[in-house]
């Protein structure tokens, strides 16, 4: 029996776009599939076969296809790769030598971390004066975020939005608050949520602020290509956050900010994500 993988690429998705400004054509799995088709001759030279599956739509829209049957029918001795955006990673067993370029640390396969990306932020506007040391405009999706509110929510140098639970709906006024406050902030917090990564890291780079990564562990996207300390602040213990930020000199800060702008263009657009996946496979 021949298995046609088009049935594992349901399109368009029915679940709500998140973040709300996202273009469904720019979901990571969709974008990479289109990139692959446009560059098929390059990928034919690679000794791994692409598994062209829209994992996130299969899961979120509860598509009734026996995905495991498709995967089990593959030649288990060959090498494969696929791209995953979903928080849970890939729930099915994969052929033994399958690289999963994944925005989540969860799931099956040999996981290679990639950034959690979507469409560029629309209507960013001009840069603003930095009158806030550090901010967080977001929701509660992990105990670490609660701890940060408790430690810094009332401090003079910090701005924290009203504490609220996650929702797929982001009102226009809350989105404008996020953009404005981030542009006013020297540093912007990126505490882990449901997974270690978040869209927030790459939104902050677009909004002319320096991301502060706080997590019990962190899987660094494109870890073999990037030094994350060149453009972000990494904090292991939340209690040391304020002292670490205050110790950054103006010259060091300018270097972080400028390098972040360069890094975003080189690695964290959807086009460059695809290009770097291809580069990693070729190497």
Secondary structure as UniProt FT lines:
FT   HELIX           5..8
FT   TURN            20..21
FT   HELIX           24..26
FT   HELIX           28..38
FT   HELIX           40..43
FT   TURN            44..45
FT   STRAND          49..50
FT   HELIX           55..60
FT   TURN            61..62
FT   HELIX           67..72
FT   TURN            76..77
FT   STRAND          80..84
FT   TURN            87..88
FT   STRAND          98..102
FT   STRAND          110..113
FT   STRAND          132..136
FT   HELIX           143..152
FT   TURN            153..154
FT   TURN            156..157
FT   STRAND          158..160
FT   HELIX           172..184
FT   STRAND          185..191
FT   HELIX           200..206
FT   TURN            207..208
FT   STRAND          210..214
FT   TURN            221..225
FT   HELIX           228..230
FT   STRAND          232..235
FT   HELIX           238..240
FT   HELIX           241..246
FT   HELIX           250..267
FT   HELIX           270..282
//
